[in-house]
Each structure stands twice: as C-alpha cells, then as structure tokens.
C-alpha cells in the first residue's frame, strides 16, 4: 500500500505571490494552475491513501474550488475533510480560515473516518482513517512547543487505544526534528519511515524535518521517498508499506 503525505499550502505555491511579494501573503491569494500541478504530481504517484495538510475546501482564495474533492475526483478516490480548527474556535466563522482544512483521500475500497480534536493549540484536528488492517492518524501540530507537547500526549492516548497497527502522519512543526518527538515515539512504539532524517521544509532549500510518517508494530516499511517538487513550501513524503 502506498501512502502519500503532502502539506500543499492551499495550492498557493512555495513563495510569495506576484500580486504582493511579501512574506505570508501567499496564504491570502490563489495561484491559478498550481492545483493542476499538484493533481498531476499526486496522480503520477498512484497512491492508495493521500493525507493532505493545508487544503482549501472552497474559499475565495481557491475560487470556490474544494481542492480535496478536486484531487479526489482526479484520482478516483473518495475524500473526507474537516476544518482544522477546534469546533468552538472563532476561526470556524472567519472567511478563508473556515475553509482551511486537512483531508484524507482514499481508494473507494477504503472507508471509515473519525474526527478528534486536541484540547490545546489553534490547529486541533486529528483525522482517524480506519482500514481493514491498519489505522492512520493525520495531524498538523501547533507551532508552539508547549502546545505540541500537550498534543503529543493526547495523540499517544489515541494511538495506545487502537486495536490495529497504527500509522501517524502529518506536519509536526518540529523545528528540532525527530529529537523533539523521540519520547512520544518510544512510548507509542512508533518508528519513522524517514530513517535518514531527511528534511522536508522549506521545499526549495530543505533544512528542517517537519513532516513525518510514523509506523508501529505489524507494519513493514518497504520504500520511502521525498520527491523534490516545489508546488508547496513543504516537500511531499511517500511511503510504501505492507502488513505482516
């Protein structure tokens, strides 16, 4: 089975937009054509499951396009997505922000998703996708170290209750790399598919290991790759795995 993880930055590209070339402006303006680039790339990888971080599900920035559905249609997959902020967050009611989501795309034979929320941080969503023989959690952790540590504790509780082999994937925002999640991985019995600690951010000149695919007992990692594509400020992660 192939899992592709991608923080796609709402398909606005890897840098500042030409309309307003200043840091952060990329999150406010669309980038016509870049979604097609992302679709072509993902389709070419032929993944069974896609975890998308920072996907726009229909704001003015994307021209009203639900990017999760658009990519899913191109792949012949189904999609499940949810706003990444807490259910009671004020961001749920703000333009653009309320359309900022995380998503799973999966082949039609795969179904069964649940949504959980962290108690701390701004980005609180956890998507749990249950397959026949494995459970995959998708996360986007807080930028604040203190909040991340609290979120990892909550994530450990979810992982430890799973009745099937577990994969945890997402943007962990760990500017200290794997060292920052070492204790979480040991406690949960997880290993990183990225055995060499290769960086994934920023895409053009990668320096930080922010994105992870972690897997537990019962899962055999067969291939791992970080393609050098710059359709976002993050690089995608691809992992081929099998179940023992």
ChimeraX commands (.cxc) that place a marker at each C-alpha (Angstrom):
marker #1 position 0.00,0.00,0.00 radius 0.5
marker #1 position 1.24,3.49,-0.82 radius 0.5
marker #1 position 0.69,6.48,1.49 radius 0.5
marker #1 position 1.43,9.98,0.23 radius 0.5
marker #1 position 1.60,12.87,2.74 radius 0.5
marker #1 position 1.65,16.46,1.48 radius 0.5
marker #1 position 1.34,19.83,3.16 radius 0.5
marker #1 position 0.13,21.55,-0.01 radius 0.5
marker #1 position -0.16,25.10,1.39 radius 0.5
marker #1 position -3.63,25.60,-0.09 radius 0.5
marker #1 position -2.07,25.25,-3.58 radius 0.5
marker #1 position -0.72,28.81,-3.47 radius 0.5
marker #1 position 2.83,27.71,-4.28 radius 0.5
marker #1 position 6.14,27.79,-2.47 radius 0.5
marker #1 position 6.79,31.52,-2.31 radius 0.5
marker #1 position 5.15,34.93,-2.11 radius 0.5
marker #1 position 2.57,35.68,-4.83 radius 0.5
marker #1 position 3.42,38.16,-7.59 radius 0.5
marker #1 position 0.41,40.28,-6.57 radius 0.5
marker #1 position 2.01,41.07,-3.19 radius 0.5
marker #1 position 5.59,39.72,-2.87 radius 0.5
marker #1 position 5.90,39.86,0.92 radius 0.5
marker #1 position 6.20,37.01,3.46 radius 0.5
marker #1 position 2.86,35.45,4.42 radius 0.5
marker #1 position 0.93,36.97,1.54 radius 0.5
marker #1 position 0.86,33.61,-0.21 radius 0.5
marker #1 position -1.80,32.42,2.22 radius 0.5
marker #1 position -4.22,35.13,1.05 radius 0.5
marker #1 position -4.01,34.84,-2.74 radius 0.5
marker #1 position -4.70,31.98,-5.09 radius 0.5
marker #1 position -2.28,30.61,-7.64 radius 0.5
marker #1 position -4.23,29.54,-10.73 radius 0.5
marker #1 position -2.76,26.44,-12.28 radius 0.5
marker #1 position -0.82,25.25,-9.26 radius 0.5
marker #1 position -3.64,22.94,-8.15 radius 0.5
marker #1 position -3.34,21.24,-11.55 radius 0.5
marker #1 position 0.40,20.80,-10.90 radius 0.5
marker #1 position -0.34,19.15,-7.56 radius 0.5
marker #1 position -3.02,16.91,-9.08 radius 0.5
marker #1 position -0.66,15.80,-11.87 radius 0.5
marker #1 position 2.08,15.03,-9.35 radius 0.5
marker #1 position -0.15,13.07,-6.96 radius 0.5
marker #1 position -1.84,11.19,-9.78 radius 0.5
marker #1 position 1.55,10.17,-11.14 radius 0.5
marker #1 position 2.45,8.57,-7.79 radius 0.5
marker #1 position -0.66,6.33,-7.84 radius 0.5
marker #1 position -1.20,6.38,-4.05 radius 0.5
marker #1 position -3.77,4.27,-2.20 radius 0.5
marker #1 position -4.14,6.85,0.58 radius 0.5
marker #1 position -3.32,10.57,0.49 radius 0.5
marker #1 position -3.01,12.73,3.61 radius 0.5
marker #1 position -3.33,16.42,2.79 radius 0.5
marker #1 position -2.35,19.20,5.17 radius 0.5
marker #1 position -3.42,22.80,4.47 radius 0.5
marker #1 position -6.08,22.14,1.83 radius 0.5
marker #1 position -8.63,24.82,0.86 radius 0.5
marker #1 position -12.15,23.40,0.68 radius 0.5
marker #1 position -13.86,26.29,-1.09 radius 0.5
marker #1 position -12.81,29.80,-0.01 radius 0.5
marker #1 position -12.47,32.86,-2.22 radius 0.5
marker #1 position -8.72,32.16,-2.34 radius 0.5
marker #1 position -9.33,28.93,-4.28 radius 0.5
marker #1 position -12.08,30.47,-6.39 radius 0.5
marker #1 position -14.67,28.40,-4.53 radius 0.5
marker #1 position -12.96,25.14,-5.54 radius 0.5
marker #1 position -12.90,22.37,-2.95 radius 0.5
marker #1 position -9.34,21.22,-3.50 radius 0.5
marker #1 position -9.82,17.95,-1.60 radius 0.5
marker #1 position -12.73,16.96,-3.82 radius 0.5
marker #1 position -10.93,18.11,-6.97 radius 0.5
marker #1 position -7.88,15.95,-6.24 radius 0.5
marker #1 position -10.06,13.02,-5.17 radius 0.5
marker #1 position -12.03,13.12,-8.43 radius 0.5
marker #1 position -8.82,13.10,-10.46 radius 0.5
marker #1 position -7.59,10.05,-8.54 radius 0.5
marker #1 position -10.90,8.23,-8.49 radius 0.5
marker #1 position -10.77,8.37,-4.68 radius 0.5
marker #1 position -13.27,9.45,-2.08 radius 0.5
marker #1 position -12.43,12.32,0.27 radius 0.5
marker #1 position -13.01,13.15,3.91 radius 0.5
marker #1 position -12.02,16.52,5.30 radius 0.5
marker #1 position -12.72,18.89,8.15 radius 0.5
marker #1 position -11.75,22.42,9.19 radius 0.5
marker #1 position -8.51,22.07,11.14 radius 0.5
marker #1 position -9.52,24.41,13.95 radius 0.5
marker #1 position -11.46,23.44,17.05 radius 0.5
marker #1 position -15.22,23.10,16.78 radius 0.5
marker #1 position -15.71,26.15,19.01 radius 0.5
marker #1 position -12.88,28.22,17.52 radius 0.5
marker #1 position -13.71,31.68,16.21 radius 0.5
marker #1 position -11.77,30.69,13.06 radius 0.5
marker #1 position -14.74,28.49,12.15 radius 0.5
marker #1 position -16.66,31.68,11.36 radius 0.5
marker #1 position -14.00,33.76,9.57 radius 0.5
marker #1 position -13.73,33.99,5.77 radius 0.5
marker #1 position -10.94,31.88,4.25 radius 0.5
marker #1 position -9.93,30.46,7.66 radius 0.5
marker #1 position -13.12,28.44,7.99 radius 0.5
marker #1 position -12.27,26.76,4.68 radius 0.5
marker #1 position -8.75,25.74,5.77 radius 0.5
marker #1 position -8.79,22.01,6.32 radius 0.5
marker #1 position -6.90,18.74,6.43 radius 0.5
marker #1 position -8.07,15.79,4.37 radius 0.5
marker #1 position -7.71,12.10,3.65 radius 0.5
marker #1 position -8.22,10.82,0.11 radius 0.5
marker #1 position -8.54,7.08,-0.28 radius 0.5
marker #1 position -9.35,4.45,-2.86 radius 0.5
marker #1 position -13.06,3.52,-2.95 radius 0.5
marker #1 position -12.45,0.24,-1.12 radius 0.5
marker #1 position -11.28,2.20,1.95 radius 0.5
marker #1 position -13.75,3.88,4.28 radius 0.5
marker #1 position -14.34,4.68,7.93 radius 0.5
marker #1 position -13.17,8.02,9.28 radius 0.5
marker #1 position -13.48,9.75,12.65 radius 0.5
marker #1 position -12.63,13.28,13.71 radius 0.5
marker #1 position -10.93,14.08,17.02 radius 0.5
marker #1 position -9.71,17.38,18.47 radius 0.5
marker #1 position -6.78,18.35,20.68 radius 0.5
marker #1 position -7.55,20.38,23.81 radius 0.5
marker #1 position -4.77,22.91,23.13 radius 0.5
marker #1 position -3.39,24.89,20.20 radius 0.5
marker #1 position -5.08,26.63,17.30 radius 0.5
marker #1 position -4.80,23.74,14.83 radius 0.5
marker #1 position -6.62,20.96,16.71 radius 0.5
marker #1 position -7.95,18.48,14.18 radius 0.5
marker #1 position -6.97,14.79,14.17 radius 0.5
marker #1 position -8.45,12.66,11.38 radius 0.5
marker #1 position -8.54,8.93,12.02 radius 0.5
marker #1 position -8.92,6.71,8.97 radius 0.5
marker #1 position -9.62,3.07,9.74 radius 0.5
marker #1 position -8.83,0.49,7.08 radius 0.5
marker #1 position -9.36,-3.27,7.29 radius 0.5
marker #1 position -5.96,-3.92,8.86 radius 0.5
marker #1 position -4.47,-0.55,9.84 radius 0.5
marker #1 position -5.44,2.79,11.40 radius 0.5
marker #1 position -3.93,6.04,10.08 radius 0.5
marker #1 position -3.98,9.30,12.04 radius 0.5
marker #1 position -3.44,12.62,10.23 radius 0.5
marker #1 position -2.29,15.64,12.28 radius 0.5
marker #1 position -1.00,19.19,11.96 radius 0.5
marker #1 position 0.60,20.11,15.26 radius 0.5
marker #1 position 0.91,23.53,16.86 radius 0.5
marker #1 position 3.71,25.99,16.14 radius 0.5
marker #1 position 4.16,26.43,19.92 radius 0.5
marker #1 position 6.42,23.90,21.60 radius 0.5
marker #1 position 4.36,23.77,24.81 radius 0.5
marker #1 position 1.16,23.12,22.87 radius 0.5
marker #1 position 2.87,20.47,20.73 radius 0.5
marker #1 position 3.93,18.53,23.80 radius 0.5
marker #1 position 0.38,18.56,25.14 radius 0.5
marker #1 position -0.94,17.47,21.74 radius 0.5
marker #1 position 1.56,14.60,21.58 radius 0.5
marker #1 position 0.28,13.36,24.93 radius 0.5
marker #1 position -3.28,13.34,23.62 radius 0.5
marker #1 position -2.12,11.67,20.42 radius 0.5
marker #1 position -0.41,8.95,22.47 radius 0.5
marker #1 position -3.73,8.20,24.18 radius 0.5
marker #1 position -5.42,7.71,20.78 radius 0.5
marker #1 position -2.61,5.57,19.40 radius 0.5
marker #1 position -2.48,3.36,22.51 radius 0.5
marker #1 position -6.22,2.62,22.26 radius 0.5
marker #1 position -6.04,1.49,18.63 radius 0.5
marker #1 position -6.84,-2.19,18.08 radius 0.5
marker #1 position -4.97,-2.39,14.78 radius 0.5
marker #1 position -1.44,-1.49,13.59 radius 0.5
marker #1 position -1.01,2.29,13.54 radius 0.5
marker #1 position 0.45,4.93,11.24 radius 0.5
marker #1 position 0.70,8.57,12.35 radius 0.5
marker #1 position 1.38,11.07,9.57 radius 0.5
marker #1 position 1.39,14.84,9.30 radius 0.5
marker #1 position 3.16,18.14,9.71 radius 0.5
marker #1 position 4.55,18.05,13.26 radius 0.5
marker #1 position 6.16,21.53,13.09 radius 0.5
marker #1 position 9.19,20.05,14.86 radius 0.5
marker #1 position 11.99,22.51,14.18 radius 0.5
marker #1 position 14.28,20.25,16.26 radius 0.5
marker #1 position 13.39,17.30,14.06 radius 0.5
marker #1 position 12.90,13.79,15.38 radius 0.5
marker #1 position 14.61,14.67,18.68 radius 0.5
marker #1 position 11.52,16.60,19.67 radius 0.5
marker #1 position 9.20,13.59,19.30 radius 0.5
marker #1 position 11.66,10.91,20.46 radius 0.5
marker #1 position 9.89,10.19,23.76 radius 0.5
marker #1 position 6.46,10.13,22.09 radius 0.5
marker #1 position 7.72,7.63,19.52 radius 0.5
marker #1 position 9.29,5.40,22.17 radius 0.5
marker #1 position 6.20,5.45,24.37 radius 0.5
marker #1 position 3.88,4.69,21.44 radius 0.5
marker #1 position 6.19,2.09,19.90 radius 0.5
marker #1 position 6.49,4.02,16.64 radius 0.5
marker #1 position 9.35,4.36,14.18 radius 0.5
marker #1 position 9.93,6.94,11.49 radius 0.5
marker #1 position 9.77,5.87,7.85 radius 0.5
marker #1 position 12.33,8.62,7.22 radius 0.5
marker #1 position 15.26,6.63,8.60 radius 0.5
marker #1 position 17.87,9.15,7.42 radius 0.5
marker #1 position 16.10,12.18,8.90 radius 0.5
marker #1 position 15.86,13.92,5.54 radius 0.5
marker #1 position 14.46,17.50,5.72 radius 0.5
marker #1 position 11.16,18.44,4.08 radius 0.5
marker #1 position 10.99,22.23,4.64 radius 0.5
marker #1 position 11.38,24.68,3.00 radius 0.5
marker #1 position 10.87,22.94,-0.31 radius 0.5
marker #1 position 13.40,24.88,-2.36 radius 0.5
marker #1 position 16.27,24.52,0.13 radius 0.5
marker #1 position 15.16,21.91,2.72 radius 0.5
marker #1 position 16.64,22.34,6.20 radius 0.5
marker #1 position 14.03,21.13,8.69 radius 0.5
marker #1 position 12.38,17.76,9.27 radius 0.5
marker #1 position 8.82,18.90,9.93 radius 0.5
marker #1 position 6.79,16.21,8.20 radius 0.5
marker #1 position 6.64,12.63,9.43 radius 0.5
marker #1 position 5.21,9.22,8.64 radius 0.5
marker #1 position 5.49,7.10,11.79 radius 0.5
marker #1 position 4.54,3.43,11.90 radius 0.5
marker #1 position 4.07,0.85,14.63 radius 0.5
marker #1 position 4.41,-2.91,15.11 radius 0.5
marker #1 position 2.77,-5.08,12.48 radius 0.5
marker #1 position 3.74,-2.75,9.63 radius 0.5
marker #1 position 6.68,-3.31,7.30 radius 0.5
marker #1 position 8.07,-0.22,5.60 radius 0.5
marker #1 position 9.22,-1.14,2.09 radius 0.5
marker #1 position 10.12,2.17,0.45 radius 0.5
marker #1 position 10.37,5.81,1.50 radius 0.5
marker #1 position 10.95,8.84,-0.69 radius 0.5
marker #1 position 10.81,12.65,-0.51 radius 0.5
marker #1 position 10.36,13.87,-4.12 radius 0.5
marker #1 position 11.91,17.25,-4.85 radius 0.5
marker #1 position 8.82,19.03,-6.15 radius 0.5
marker #1 position 8.17,22.67,-5.31 radius 0.5
marker #1 position 4.42,23.08,-5.72 radius 0.5
marker #1 position 4.28,23.97,-1.99 radius 0.5
marker #1 position 6.64,25.23,0.71 radius 0.5
marker #1 position 6.83,21.62,2.01 radius 0.5
marker #1 position 8.08,18.56,0.18 radius 0.5
marker #1 position 5.79,15.52,-0.05 radius 0.5
marker #1 position 6.53,12.22,1.68 radius 0.5
marker #1 position 5.80,8.85,0.07 radius 0.5
marker #1 position 5.84,5.57,1.92 radius 0.5
marker #1 position 5.16,2.07,0.58 radius 0.5
marker #1 position 4.26,-0.37,3.35 radius 0.5
marker #1 position 2.80,-3.80,3.90 radius 0.5
marker #1 position 1.21,-5.56,6.85 radius 0.5
marker #1 position 2.88,-8.52,8.47 radius 0.5
marker link #1:1,2 radius 0.2
marker link #1:2,3 radius 0.2
marker link #1:3,4 radius 0.2
marker link #1:4,5 radius 0.2
marker link #1:5,6 radius 0.2
marker link #1:6,7 radius 0.2
marker link #1:7,8 radius 0.2
marker link #1:8,9 radius 0.2
marker link #1:9,10 radius 0.2
marker link #1:10,11 radius 0.2
marker link #1:11,12 radius 0.2
marker link #1:12,13 radius 0.2
marker link #1:13,14 radius 0.2
marker link #1:14,15 radius 0.2
marker link #1:15,16 radius 0.2
marker link #1:16,17 radius 0.2
marker link #1:17,18 radius 0.2
marker link #1:18,19 radius 0.2
marker link #1:19,20 radius 0.2
marker link #1:20,21 radius 0.2
marker link #1:21,22 radius 0.2
marker link #1:22,23 radius 0.2
marker link #1:23,24 radius 0.2
marker link #1:24,25 radius 0.2
marker link #1:25,26 radius 0.2
marker link #1:26,27 radius 0.2
marker link #1:27,28 radius 0.2
marker link #1:28,29 radius 0.2
marker link #1:29,30 radius 0.2
marker link #1:30,31 radius 0.2
marker link #1:31,32 radius 0.2
marker link #1:32,33 radius 0.2
marker link #1:33,34 radius 0.2
marker link #1:34,35 radius 0.2
marker link #1:35,36 radius 0.2
marker link #1:36,37 radius 0.2
marker link #1:37,38 radius 0.2
marker link #1:38,39 radius 0.2
marker link #1:39,40 radius 0.2
marker link #1:40,41 radius 0.2
marker link #1:41,42 radius 0.2
marker link #1:42,43 radius 0.2
marker link #1:43,44 radius 0.2
marker link #1:44,45 radius 0.2
marker link #1:45,46 radius 0.2
marker link #1:46,47 radius 0.2
marker link #1:47,48 radius 0.2
marker link #1:48,49 radius 0.2
marker link #1:49,50 radius 0.2
marker link #1:50,51 radius 0.2
marker link #1:51,52 radius 0.2
marker link #1:52,53 radius 0.2
marker link #1:53,54 radius 0.2
marker link #1:54,55 radius 0.2
marker link #1:55,56 radius 0.2
marker link #1:56,57 radius 0.2
marker link #1:57,58 radius 0.2
marker link #1:58,59 radius 0.2
marker link #1:59,60 radius 0.2
marker link #1:60,61 radius 0.2
marker link #1:61,62 radius 0.2
marker link #1:62,63 radius 0.2
marker link #1:63,64 radius 0.2
marker link #1:64,65 radius 0.2
marker link #1:65,66 radius 0.2
marker link #1:66,67 radius 0.2
marker link #1:67,68 radius 0.2
marker link #1:68,69 radius 0.2
marker link #1:69,70 radius 0.2
marker link #1:70,71 radius 0.2
marker link #1:71,72 radius 0.2
marker link #1:72,73 radius 0.2
marker link #1:73,74 radius 0.2
marker link #1:74,75 radius 0.2
marker link #1:75,76 radius 0.2
marker link #1:76,77 radius 0.2
marker link #1:77,78 radius 0.2
marker link #1:78,79 radius 0.2
marker link #1:79,80 radius 0.2
marker link #1:80,81 radius 0.2
marker link #1:81,82 radius 0.2
marker link #1:82,83 radius 0.2
marker link #1:83,84 radius 0.2
marker link #1:84,85 radius 0.2
marker link #1:85,86 radius 0.2
marker link #1:86,87 radius 0.2
marker link #1:87,88 radius 0.2
marker link #1:88,89 radius 0.2
marker link #1:89,90 radius 0.2
marker link #1:90,91 radius 0.2
marker link #1:91,92 radius 0.2
marker link #1:92,93 radius 0.2
marker link #1:93,94 radius 0.2
marker link #1:94,95 radius 0.2
marker link #1:95,96 radius 0.2
marker link #1:96,97 radius 0.2
marker link #1:97,98 radius 0.2
marker link #1:98,99 radius 0.2
marker link #1:99,100 radius 0.2
marker link #1:100,101 radius 0.2
marker link #1:101,102 radius 0.2
marker link #1:102,103 radius 0.2
marker link #1:103,104 radius 0.2
marker link #1:104,105 radius 0.2
marker link #1:105,106 radius 0.2
marker link #1:106,107 radius 0.2
marker link #1:107,108 radius 0.2
marker link #1:108,109 radius 0.2
marker link #1:109,110 radius 0.2
marker link #1:110,111 radius 0.2
marker link #1:111,112 radius 0.2
marker link #1:112,113 radius 0.2
marker link #1:113,114 radius 0.2
marker link #1:114,115 radius 0.2
marker link #1:115,116 radius 0.2
marker link #1:116,117 radius 0.2
marker link #1:117,118 radius 0.2
marker link #1:118,119 radius 0.2
marker link #1:119,120 radius 0.2
marker link #1:120,121 radius 0.2
marker link #1:121,122 radius 0.2
marker link #1:122,123 radius 0.2
marker link #1:123,124 radius 0.2
marker link #1:124,125 radius 0.2
marker link #1:125,126 radius 0.2
marker link #1:126,127 radius 0.2
marker link #1:127,128 radius 0.2
marker link #1:128,129 radius 0.2
marker link #1:129,130 radius 0.2
marker link #1:130,131 radius 0.2
marker link #1:131,132 radius 0.2
marker link #1:132,133 radius 0.2
marker link #1:133,134 radius 0.2
marker link #1:134,135 radius 0.2
marker link #1:135,136 radius 0.2
marker link #1:136,137 radius 0.2
marker link #1:137,138 radius 0.2
marker link #1:138,139 radius 0.2
marker link #1:139,140 radius 0.2
marker link #1:140,141 radius 0.2
marker link #1:141,142 radius 0.2
marker link #1:142,143 radius 0.2
marker link #1:143,144 radius 0.2
marker link #1:144,145 radius 0.2
marker link #1:145,146 radius 0.2
marker link #1:146,147 radius 0.2
marker link #1:147,148 radius 0.2
marker link #1:148,149 radius 0.2
marker link #1:149,150 radius 0.2
marker link #1:150,151 radius 0.2
marker link #1:151,152 radius 0.2
marker link #1:152,153 radius 0.2
marker link #1:153,154 radius 0.2
marker link #1:154,155 radius 0.2
marker link #1:155,156 radius 0.2
marker link #1:156,157 radius 0.2
marker link #1:157,158 radius 0.2
marker link #1:158,159 radius 0.2
marker link #1:159,160 radius 0.2
marker link #1:160,161 radius 0.2
marker link #1:161,162 radius 0.2
marker link #1:162,163 radius 0.2
marker link #1:163,164 radius 0.2
marker link #1:164,165 radius 0.2
marker link #1:165,166 radius 0.2
marker link #1:166,167 radius 0.2
marker link #1:167,168 radius 0.2
marker link #1:168,169 radius 0.2
marker link #1:169,170 radius 0.2
marker link #1:170,171 radius 0.2
marker link #1:171,172 radius 0.2
marker link #1:172,173 radius 0.2
marker link #1:173,174 radius 0.2
marker link #1:174,175 radius 0.2
marker link #1:175,176 radius 0.2
marker link #1:176,177 radius 0.2
marker link #1:177,178 radius 0.2
marker link #1:178,179 radius 0.2
marker link #1:179,180 radius 0.2
marker link #1:180,181 radius 0.2
marker link #1:181,182 radius 0.2
marker link #1:182,183 radius 0.2
marker link #1:183,184 radius 0.2
marker link #1:184,185 radius 0.2
marker link #1:185,186 radius 0.2
marker link #1:186,187 radius 0.2
marker link #1:187,188 radius 0.2
marker link #1:188,189 radius 0.2
marker link #1:189,190 radius 0.2
marker link #1:190,191 radius 0.2
marker link #1:191,192 radius 0.2
marker link #1:192,193 radius 0.2
marker link #1:193,194 radius 0.2
marker link #1:194,195 radius 0.2
marker link #1:195,196 radius 0.2
marker link #1:196,197 radius 0.2
marker link #1:197,198 radius 0.2
marker link #1:198,199 radius 0.2
marker link #1:199,200 radius 0.2
marker link #1:200,201 radius 0.2
marker link #1:201,202 radius 0.2
marker link #1:202,203 radius 0.2
marker link #1:203,204 radius 0.2
marker link #1:204,205 radius 0.2
marker link #1:205,206 radius 0.2
marker link #1:206,207 radius 0.2
marker link #1:207,208 radius 0.2
marker link #1:208,209 radius 0.2
marker link #1:209,210 radius 0.2
marker link #1:210,211 radius 0.2
marker link #1:211,212 radius 0.2
marker link #1:212,213 radius 0.2
marker link #1:213,214 radius 0.2
marker link #1:214,215 radius 0.2
marker link #1:215,216 radius 0.2
marker link #1:216,217 radius 0.2
marker link #1:217,218 radius 0.2
marker link #1:218,219 radius 0.2
marker link #1:219,220 radius 0.2
marker link #1:220,221 radius 0.2
marker link #1:221,222 radius 0.2
marker link #1:222,223 radius 0.2
marker link #1:223,224 radius 0.2
marker link #1:224,225 radius 0.2
marker link #1:225,226 radius 0.2
marker link #1:226,227 radius 0.2
marker link #1:227,228 radius 0.2
marker link #1:228,229 radius 0.2
marker link #1:229,230 radius 0.2
marker link #1:230,231 radius 0.2
marker link #1:231,232 radius 0.2
marker link #1:232,233 radius 0.2
marker link #1:233,234 radius 0.2
marker link #1:234,235 radius 0.2
marker link #1:235,236 radius 0.2
marker link #1:236,237 radius 0.2
marker link #1:237,238 radius 0.2
marker link #1:238,239 radius 0.2
marker link #1:239,240 radius 0.2
marker link #1:240,241 radius 0.2
marker link #1:241,242 radius 0.2
marker link #1:242,243 radius 0.2
marker link #1:243,244 radius 0.2
view
